[in-house]
Amino acid sequence: MESKHAISFTAKAACFLQAAFAVIFLLSGCDHPFRKGEGEMLYKVLTDKGGQHIGIDDFVSFSYIEESEDGQVISRSEDFDDRPALMFRERSRFKGDLFAALGLLGEGDEGVFRIKHSIYKVKVHQVITRGKLDDRSFSNKIEELRAAENIKARDREASRVADFVAANQVREGTVAGLQYKVLKEGAGKKALPGDTIEVNYTASYLGGKVFETTDSQVAKKAEIYNPLLPYKPMAVTISGGTHLSGFEQAMLLFPKGTEALLVIPSALAYGVAGKGAILPYTPIACTISISDIKFQRNDD
């Protein structure tokens, strides 16, 4: 399974990749009137710390919520993770886009922006300004910020997993850190190393954002559909090794027909290094449905 080190806003809206995020917006002062920004943007700054505004190529740590005009949440940074989103402020793609919106805020500021048909609530946590820094010094500061956020995530992981487990009533089993809840009982023999399991799955962050699935309808709903992918059960052959991922361990726990919810800690998933858009110390949730087991043994 695959899936923020930087987020790139598209002209459509607010960035989905590389980020990491947990923040509660205490966005008060909703009686502030909107002001006219560039292009079609309307905005209001709810908290102004009086600092320097974010410049082009500055590196920003922030949290956001994107809503439709009728108040429905479209996306939010905490859907992915509990770390702030991290990105460079790039040059605007069009007048009044989100890069332009960030340019109206500084470190510690909060603002609300109406851009096209979406409302964005943004809180800026930290800004690393390039200024007169050379490339190496600038990069070092960014890596220090990333490392600090990863350490915070490491220290919070156990409590985040515990909260998710409690909220989803995952009480049925724990194997070497993997926690699971059977949603539908299967029947028959369980797989052993060397057997091949055919399984449908949907993997998501604990915040709920799906990043990978074998279900085309789920992929479309999550806006991650790729027409080049087959969207059918994945065949998994389990090796006889001792260092199995949480997903692989789960394949040996259940017979054909089982549906289950897995809660996989980062140590059994993408670990301290992460992979692609998955950041270090990221626990994941995964629903599985075992459609078939092809046995390599004859022990009847």
N, C-alpha and C positions, 0 to 999 in steps of 0.2 A: 504494500500500500504506500502511496506517495501523497504528498500534497504540495519572515517579514523582517525582512531586515530593512526594507524600504517600501513605502506604499506609493504607487503611482496613480493619481486621480485621472480618470478618463473624462472625456467631455460628457459622458452620460451622467456620472455622479461620483460618488465618494469611494473610491478605492477599496478594493477587497484584498490585497495580498499581504504580505509581510508585516505584519504588524502584531501587536501584542498589547494587552489592553485593559484592564478592569478599573472603572472609575464610576462613581455616582455623581451625576450632574446635579449640583445644587443651583440650578439656573433660575434664580429669582429675578424680580424686577421685570416681569412680563408686561408691565404697563408702559415700558419704554417704547416710544414710537420708532417705527422703522425709518431709516434714512436711505436716500438714494445713493447707490454705489455706481461703479462703472457698468456699462452695458445695461442689462436688465436686472442686475442684482439689487436687492433691498437688504439692509442689515441693521442690526442694533448691537452695540457693545454693552454687555451687562456688567462686566468687571474690567476695569482699566487700571492696571498697576502703574501706568505712566512710563513704562520702559520703551526701549527701541523696538520698532515694528520689525517683523520677520522679513528679511531681505531675500532676494534671489540667491539661490544656492546655500542658504542657511539650512541647518539640519534641525528638525523639529520633533519633539515628543509631545503627543497630544491625544485626546480622546474625542470621540464624536458620536452623534446619533443622527441618522438620516430619517426623516419622516415625510410622508406624503402631505399634501395640503390639508387633508381631512384628519391629520394626526396619527395615521397608521405608521408604525415603525417599519421602515424598509431594511435598514441595516444599522448596526452599531458596532463600535470597536470591541466591546466585550463579548460579542457573539463568537469571536475567534479565541480570545485569551484574556487574561487579566492584566497584561502589560499594556502600556500606552502604545499607540501606533507610532512608528518611526519613519520619517521620510525627509527628503530634501524638498524645499520649496522651489519648484521649477518655474520657468516662464509660463505665462498663461497660454492655454490652448485657444481660448476665446475670451472676449471681454466679459468680465464679471464671473469668471469661473471660480473654482475653489482655491486655486493657487492665488488668485487675486484676493479672495476672502482672507486667506492666511496673512496676506500682506497688510491687513488692517488690524492685526493683533500682535501682541508681544508676549513675553514670558509671563505666565500667571493670569493672562486675560481669558475672558469667556465671551463668546458672541453667538448670535443667531443670524443665519443668512438664508435668504430666499433666493434660490437660483433655479431658473426655469420653473419646474413644477414640484420642486422638493425644498424642504426646510432642513437646514443643517445646524445642529447645536454643537459647538466646538469649544473645548477647553484646552488651552496650551499649557503644558507642564514645564518644558525646558526648551531653550533655544541655544544651539551652538552656532555662533556667528563666525563666518569665515574671516571677515575683516582683513587684517594684514597677515593672518596666519599662513605659513607655508603649507603645502599639501600634506606633508608628513605630520605636522603638529595638528592640523585640522582632522586628519584621519584618526590620529591617536585619541583625540577628545571624543570622537564619535564611537570608537571601539570601547573606550572607558564607559560611556553611557550604556552601550549595549551590554557590556559585561555586568554592570551594576543592576540593570533590569533583569538579566538572567539569574543573578544571585537572589534577587527578591523573589523571582518566580520559583526557584528551587526551594526557598524557605517556606513558600506558601503552598507548595504542591500538595502536601499531605492533607491540609485543611480543606483545600478545594475539592480533592477527591472525596473526602469524608462528607462534605456538604452535598455533593452530587449523589453519592451512594444513599444518603439519608433521604434526599428529595425524591429519588426514584425507587426507594424501597428495595435496594439491591442487598438481599439478606441471605441468599441461598448458598453461596459458596465462595471460598477464597483459595487460590492455588498459587503459591510463590509470589504473592502480591497482586495477581490477577483476581478481580472480583467479577461475579457474574450473577445473572438472574435468568432462570429459564422462563421463557414466554409461552412456549409450546413444547410439550414432551414428545420426544421421538421414540423409536423402538428398534431393537436389534443390537448387534454388536457395535462396540466402539472401535474406532480406528487405532492402529498401532503404527509406530514408525515404519515407513516403507509403503504404507497404504496411501491411496490418493483420495482426497475428499473434494467433492464439488460443492461449492458454497457461494451463496449470494450474501453480500454484505453492504452496509452503509457505515462509513466512518465519519465522525464529526468531532469538533472541539467540544469541551464540556459546556461551553456557552451556547452550543446548539448549531453552529455553522457547519454544514456538511462540506467535506473537502474531497471525498471519493466515494463512489458507489458503483455497484453492478446493475442498478435499477435505472433504466432510462428516464422514467417519469420522475423519480426522485432527483436525478441529475438536472432535468429541465427546471424543476421547481427551485432547486438550489442555484440555478444559473451557472452550472459547471458542465453542461452537456457537451460532449465531444462526438461529432458524427463519425469520427474515425475509430471509435471504440466499439466493441461488439455488444456490450451490455448483456451478458449471460453469466451463468455461474462460473466462478473461477476454480480451476483445478489446482489443488495444493497437495504436493507430496511431502510428507514430513520426514525429515532426516532422523537419524538415530543420535544426533548430537545432544549435548547437555545444555547448550545455550540457546534455547528456543525462545522466540518472541512470545509475547502474551497471546497474540493471534494464533500462532502455531500451537501453543499449549492448549488453547481452547478447542482446536480441531480434534484433540485426543480425548476430550472430556465427554463428548456427546454422540449419540447414535444418529442415524439417518432420520430426517424429519424434524430434528430439534430446531427451534428458534430461540435465540437467547440475546440478552443484552450484556455486553462485556464492558468493564471499566478497566482500562489498561494504563498503569502508571508509566511515566516516561522511561523508567529503567527497563521496561519490557516493550517499549515502542521505539521512539526515535532518539532516546537517550540524552546525553549531555552535549551532543553536537547538533542534534536536530537533523533535518533533511529537507532541502528545498525551502518551501515556504513554512515548514513546520519548525518552530523555534526550539532551542534546547529546553529541557524540563517541561515538555508539554504532554500532559496526560490526555488520553482520547477515550471517547465512547464509541462502541461499534455494535451494531445489531447484525446478527448472522442468521442464516437459514440454510441448514445442511440438506442439500437435495439428493446427494448420493455418496456412497463410499465404495471405492473399488479396492477390494481386499487382495493382498499379495500372499496370503497365507491360507492353508487348508487345515483348519483345526476343528471342523465340525465332528 
